[in-house]
Amino acid sequence: MKYIVIFFSQSGAIKFNRSMDKKGIECILAPTPRVLSSSCGTCAKISYDKDVLELVDEEVESIYSGKELNNYSLVYDSHAI
């Protein structure tokens, strides 16, 4: 499944990218779609077939699944905890 991971900061996005690289998970950093967040401006796009919540760390603000005509589904929100 495809996910978009939103971060609190750009440094968090870079740390996440390095972590995914070490785990062998393809991760592409890209501008965050405005409809999702205006925080740091950088998101990670990943494909992951296991439980994506395993990838959450203190840098992750939220995770959305899929993209179909800007229709995203919230999977994880750090503010909801």
Number of C-alpha atoms within 10 A of each C-alpha: 11 14 22 26 27 30 25 19 16 17 13 20 23 17 12 23 21 14 14 17 12 10 9 9 14 14 21 13 17 13 12 20 14 9 9 18 16 12 15 16 18 23 32 22 22 20 16 14 8 9 8 18 10 7 13 15 12 9 18 20 19 21 24 19 20 15 12 7 6 10 11 16 13 14 14 19 13 13 7 6 5
